[in-house]
């Protein structure tokens, strides 16, 4: 999936998580997902823990971090 279309999955809303970037308006901050990955969790580990996330959500977090 292209970077641009992945980035549409990341939203910023002052009413959600104090305006931190989150996945699809859900209360999953991009920062938290990146911390899981940095700690050694795999995409599959994260998806198993949070069933409402999709693999493209995790890739969107990485694309967001790369852009930042």
N, CA, C and O atoms as a GROMACS GRO file, in nm:
protein
  272
    1UNK      N    1   0.085  -0.117   0.000
    1UNK     CA    2   0.000   0.000   0.000
    1UNK      C    3   0.090   0.124   0.000
    1UNK      O    4   0.196   0.124   0.062
    2UNK      N    5   0.048   0.227  -0.068
    2UNK     CA    6   0.124   0.350  -0.083
    2UNK      C    7   0.124   0.432   0.046
    2UNK      O    8   0.026   0.432   0.121
    3UNK      N    9   0.235   0.502   0.071
    3UNK     CA   10   0.250   0.585   0.190
    3UNK      C   11   0.130   0.678   0.211
    3UNK      O   12   0.077   0.688   0.321
    4UNK      N   13   0.089   0.747   0.104
    4UNK     CA   14  -0.018   0.846   0.116
    4UNK      C   15  -0.148   0.783   0.162
    4UNK      O   16  -0.215   0.839   0.248
    5UNK      N   17  -0.184   0.670   0.106
    5UNK     CA   18  -0.309   0.607   0.147
    5UNK      C   19  -0.300   0.549   0.288
    5UNK      O   20  -0.400   0.544   0.359
    6UNK      N   21  -0.182   0.507   0.328
    6UNK     CA   22  -0.163   0.459   0.465
    6UNK      C   23  -0.181   0.573   0.564
    6UNK      O   24  -0.240   0.554   0.670
    7UNK      N   25  -0.131   0.690   0.530
    7UNK     CA   26  -0.136   0.803   0.622
    7UNK      C   27  -0.278   0.851   0.650
    7UNK      O   28  -0.302   0.917   0.751
    8UNK      N   29  -0.372   0.817   0.562
    8UNK     CA   30  -0.512   0.853   0.587
    8UNK      C   31  -0.568   0.778   0.707
    8UNK      O   32  -0.672   0.816   0.761
    9UNK      N   33  -0.503   0.673   0.749
    9UNK     CA   34  -0.546   0.596   0.866
    9UNK      C   35  -0.510   0.666   0.997
    9UNK      O   36  -0.563   0.631   1.102
   10UNK      N   37  -0.422   0.762   0.991
   10UNK     CA   38  -0.378   0.834   1.110
   10UNK      C   39  -0.460   0.963   1.121
   10UNK      O   40  -0.465   1.043   1.028
   11UNK      N   41  -0.524   0.981   1.237
   11UNK     CA   42  -0.606   1.100   1.257
   11UNK      C   43  -0.557   1.177   1.380
   11UNK      O   44  -0.499   1.121   1.473
   12UNK      N   45  -0.584   1.306   1.377
   12UNK     CA   46  -0.551   1.392   1.489
   12UNK      C   47  -0.676   1.472   1.522
   12UNK      O   48  -0.727   1.547   1.439
   13UNK      N   49  -0.725   1.456   1.644
   13UNK     CA   50  -0.847   1.521   1.690
   13UNK      C   51  -0.824   1.564   1.835
   13UNK      O   52  -0.794   1.480   1.920
   14UNK      N   53  -0.838   1.691   1.864
   14UNK     CA   54  -0.815   1.738   2.001
   14UNK      C   55  -0.903   1.667   2.105
   14UNK      O   56  -0.868   1.664   2.223
   15UNK      N   57  -1.015   1.612   2.063
   15UNK     CA   58  -1.106   1.545   2.156
   15UNK      C   59  -1.067   1.399   2.182
   15UNK      O   60  -1.125   1.334   2.269
   16UNK      N   61  -0.969   1.349   2.108
   16UNK     CA   62  -0.928   1.209   2.124
   16UNK      C   63  -0.781   1.206   2.165
   16UNK      O   64  -0.695   1.258   2.093
   17UNK      N   65  -0.752   1.147   2.279
   17UNK     CA   66  -0.615   1.133   2.330
   17UNK      C   67  -0.538   1.265   2.330
   17UNK      O   68  -0.419   1.269   2.297
   18UNK      N   69  -0.606   1.372   2.367
   18UNK     CA   70  -0.543   1.504   2.380
   18UNK      C   71  -0.477   1.551   2.251
   18UNK      O   72  -0.378   1.624   2.255
   19UNK      N   73  -0.531   1.510   2.137
   19UNK     CA   74  -0.479   1.555   2.010
   19UNK      C   75  -0.358   1.479   1.958
   19UNK      O   76  -0.299   1.518   1.857
   20UNK      N   77  -0.321   1.372   2.026
   20UNK     CA   78  -0.210   1.291   1.976
   20UNK      C   79  -0.255   1.216   1.850
   20UNK      O   80  -0.373   1.185   1.837
   21UNK      N   81  -0.164   1.188   1.757
   21UNK     CA   82  -0.199   1.109   1.639
   21UNK      C   83  -0.244   0.969   1.683
   21UNK      O   84  -0.176   0.903   1.762
   22UNK      N   85  -0.359   0.926   1.631
   22UNK     CA   86  -0.413   0.794   1.664
   22UNK      C   87  -0.451   0.721   1.536
   22UNK      O   88  -0.454   0.779   1.428
   23UNK      N   89  -0.481   0.594   1.550
   23UNK     CA   90  -0.520   0.511   1.436
   23UNK      C   91  -0.670   0.519   1.416
   23UNK      O   92  -0.748   0.487   1.506
   24UNK      N   93  -0.711   0.563   1.298
   24UNK     CA   94  -0.851   0.566   1.254
   24UNK      C   95  -0.949   0.623   1.357
   24UNK      O   96  -1.062   0.574   1.367
   25UNK      N   97  -0.909   0.722   1.432
   25UNK     CA   98  -0.997   0.781   1.530
   25UNK      C   99  -1.020   0.696   1.653
   25UNK      O  100  -1.095   0.734   1.743
   26UNK      N  101  -0.955   0.581   1.657
   26UNK     CA  102  -0.963   0.495   1.774
   26UNK      C  103  -0.866   0.548   1.879
   26UNK      O  104  -0.786   0.637   1.848
   27UNK      N  105  -0.871   0.498   1.995
   27UNK     CA  106  -0.784   0.548   2.102
   27UNK      C  107  -0.654   0.466   2.111
   27UNK      O  108  -0.612   0.425   2.219
   28UNK      N  109  -0.593   0.444   1.996
   28UNK     CA  110  -0.463   0.379   1.988
   28UNK      C  111  -0.362   0.481   1.938
   28UNK      O  112  -0.351   0.503   1.817
   29UNK      N  113  -0.288   0.545   2.028
   29UNK     CA  114  -0.190   0.643   1.982
   29UNK      C  115  -0.079   0.578   1.898
   29UNK      O  116  -0.032   0.468   1.928
   30UNK      N  117  -0.041   0.647   1.794
   30UNK     CA  118   0.069   0.602   1.709
   30UNK      C  119   0.192   0.576   1.795
   30UNK      O  120   0.262   0.476   1.776
   31UNK      N  121   0.218   0.665   1.888
   31UNK     CA  122   0.333   0.653   1.977
   31UNK      C  123   0.334   0.518   2.050
   31UNK      O  124   0.440   0.455   2.062
   32UNK      N  125   0.220   0.473   2.097
   32UNK     CA  126   0.213   0.346   2.169
   32UNK      C  127   0.245   0.228   2.079
   32UNK      O  128   0.316   0.136   2.119
   33UNK      N  129   0.193   0.231   1.958
   33UNK     CA  130   0.220   0.122   1.864
   33UNK      C  131   0.368   0.117   1.831
   33UNK      O  132   0.428   0.010   1.824
   34UNK      N  133   0.429   0.235   1.811
   34UNK     CA  134   0.573   0.239   1.783
   34UNK      C  135   0.653   0.187   1.901
   34UNK      O  136   0.757   0.123   1.882
   35UNK      N  137   0.607   0.215   2.022
   35UNK     CA  138   0.676   0.163   2.140
   35UNK      C  139   0.670   0.010   2.146
   35UNK      O  140   0.768  -0.056   2.182
   36UNK      N  141   0.554  -0.046   2.112
   36UNK     CA  142   0.542  -0.193   2.107
   36UNK      C  143   0.643  -0.250   2.006
   36UNK      O  144   0.711  -0.348   2.035
   37UNK      N  145   0.650  -0.189   1.888
   37UNK     CA  146   0.742  -0.238   1.786
   37UNK      C  147   0.887  -0.223   1.832
   37UNK      O  148   0.968  -0.313   1.812
   38UNK      N  149   0.919  -0.110   1.893
   38UNK     CA  150   1.056  -0.087   1.942
   38UNK      C  151   1.095  -0.187   2.051
   38UNK      O  152   1.212  -0.221   2.066
   39UNK      N  153   0.995  -0.233   2.126
   39UNK     CA  154   1.022  -0.330   2.233
   39UNK      C  155   1.037  -0.472   2.179
   39UNK      O  156   1.068  -0.564   2.255
   40UNK      N  157   1.014  -0.490   2.049
   40UNK     CA  158   1.034  -0.621   1.990
   40UNK      C  159   0.908  -0.695   1.951
   40UNK      O  160   0.916  -0.805   1.896
   41UNK      N  161   0.791  -0.636   1.978
   41UNK     CA  162   0.667  -0.701   1.935
   41UNK      C  163   0.659  -0.698   1.783
   41UNK      O  164   0.704  -0.603   1.720
   42UNK      N  165   0.602  -0.802   1.726
   42UNK     CA  166   0.581  -0.807   1.582
   42UNK      C  167   0.444  -0.750   1.549
   42UNK      O  168   0.361  -0.729   1.638
   43UNK      N  169   0.421  -0.727   1.422
   43UNK     CA  170   0.288  -0.683   1.379
   43UNK      C  171   0.184  -0.786   1.421
   43UNK      O  172   0.075  -0.749   1.466
   44UNK      N  173   0.218  -0.913   1.408
   44UNK     CA  174   0.125  -1.019   1.445
   44UNK      C  175   0.094  -1.016   1.595
   44UNK      O  176  -0.019  -1.041   1.636
   45UNK      N  177   0.195  -0.988   1.677
   45UNK     CA  178   0.175  -0.976   1.822
   45UNK      C  179   0.074  -0.866   1.854
   45UNK      O  180  -0.017  -0.884   1.934
   46UNK      N  181   0.092  -0.752   1.790
   46UNK     CA  182   0.005  -0.638   1.815
   46UNK      C  183  -0.137  -0.668   1.768
   46UNK      O  184  -0.234  -0.636   1.838
   47UNK      N  185  -0.150  -0.728   1.652
   47UNK     CA  186  -0.284  -0.761   1.600
   47UNK      C  187  -0.355  -0.863   1.688
   47UNK      O  188  -0.477  -0.858   1.702
   48UNK      N  189  -0.280  -0.954   1.746
   48UNK     CA  190  -0.340  -1.053   1.836
   48UNK      C  191  -0.389  -0.987   1.965
   48UNK      O  192  -0.489  -1.030   2.022
   49UNK      N  193  -0.319  -0.884   2.009
   49UNK     CA  194  -0.356  -0.814   2.133
   49UNK      C  195  -0.474  -0.718   2.112
   49UNK      O  196  -0.558  -0.701   2.200
   50UNK      N  197  -0.478  -0.655   1.994
   50UNK     CA  198  -0.580  -0.554   1.965
   50UNK      C  199  -0.657  -0.596   1.839
   50UNK      O  200  -0.617  -0.562   1.728
   51UNK      N  201  -0.764  -0.669   1.859
   51UNK     CA  202  -0.835  -0.732   1.748
   51UNK      C  203  -0.901  -0.634   1.652
   51UNK      O  204  -0.934  -0.672   1.540
   52UNK      N  205  -0.921  -0.510   1.692
   52UNK     CA  206  -0.984  -0.414   1.601
   52UNK      C  207  -0.884  -0.340   1.512
   52UNK      O  208  -0.922  -0.255   1.432
   53UNK      N  209  -0.756  -0.373   1.526
   53UNK     CA  210  -0.655  -0.315   1.438
   53UNK      C  211  -0.629  -0.406   1.318
   53UNK      O  212  -0.654  -0.527   1.324
   54UNK      N  213  -0.579  -0.347   1.212
   54UNK     CA  214  -0.544  -0.419   1.090
   54UNK      C  215  -0.396  -0.398   1.062
   54UNK      O  216  -0.335  -0.303   1.112
   55UNK      N  217  -0.338  -0.485   0.983
   55UNK     CA  218  -0.194  -0.474   0.956
   55UNK      C  219  -0.160  -0.339   0.892
   55UNK      O  220  -0.054  -0.283   0.919
   56UNK      N  221  -0.248  -0.287   0.807
   56UNK     CA  222  -0.222  -0.157   0.745
   56UNK      C  223  -0.220  -0.045   0.849
   56UNK      O  224  -0.155   0.058   0.828
   57UNK      N  225  -0.290  -0.063   0.961
   57UNK     CA  226  -0.283   0.037   1.068
   57UNK      C  227  -0.142   0.046   1.124
   57UNK      O  228  -0.092   0.156   1.151
   58UNK      N  229  -0.078  -0.068   1.141
   58UNK     CA  230   0.058  -0.071   1.195
   58UNK      C  231   0.155  -0.011   1.092
   58UNK      O  232   0.245   0.065   1.127
   59UNK      N  233   0.135  -0.046   0.966
   59UNK     CA  234   0.219   0.011   0.860
   59UNK      C  235   0.199   0.162   0.851
   59UNK      O  236   0.293   0.235   0.820
   60UNK      N  237   0.077   0.208   0.876
   60UNK     CA  238   0.050   0.352   0.877
   60UNK      C  239   0.128   0.422   0.988
   60UNK      O  240   0.177   0.533   0.968
   61UNK      N  241   0.138   0.358   1.103
   61UNK     CA  242   0.217   0.414   1.214
   61UNK      C  243   0.363   0.429   1.172
   61UNK      O  244   0.425   0.532   1.200
   62UNK      N  245   0.416   0.329   1.106
   62UNK     CA  246   0.555   0.336   1.058
   62UNK      C  247   0.572   0.444   0.952
   62UNK      O  248   0.672   0.516   0.953
   63UNK      N  249   0.476   0.456   0.861
   63UNK     CA  250   0.482   0.559   0.759
   63UNK      C  251   0.474   0.698   0.822
   63UNK      O  252   0.544   0.790   0.779
   64UNK      N  253   0.390   0.713   0.923
   64UNK     CA  254   0.377   0.840   0.993
   64UNK      C  255   0.510   0.876   1.060
   64UNK      O  256   0.556   0.990   1.052
   65UNK      N  257   0.571   0.779   1.126
   65UNK     CA  258   0.699   0.803   1.193
   65UNK      C  259   0.807   0.839   1.092
   65UNK      O  260   0.890   0.927   1.117
   66UNK      N  261   0.808   0.772   0.978
   66UNK     CA  262   0.907   0.800   0.875
   66UNK      C  263   0.891   0.940   0.820
   66UNK      O  264   0.989   1.008   0.790
   67UNK      N  265   0.768   0.985   0.808
   67UNK     CA  266   0.740   1.118   0.757
   67UNK      C  267   0.779   1.226   0.859
   67UNK      O  268   0.825   1.334   0.824
   68UNK      N  269   0.759   1.192   0.987
   68UNK     CA  270   0.790   1.289   1.092
   68UNK      C  271   0.940   1.303   1.103
   68UNK      O  272   0.989   1.380   1.186
   0.00000   0.00000   0.00000
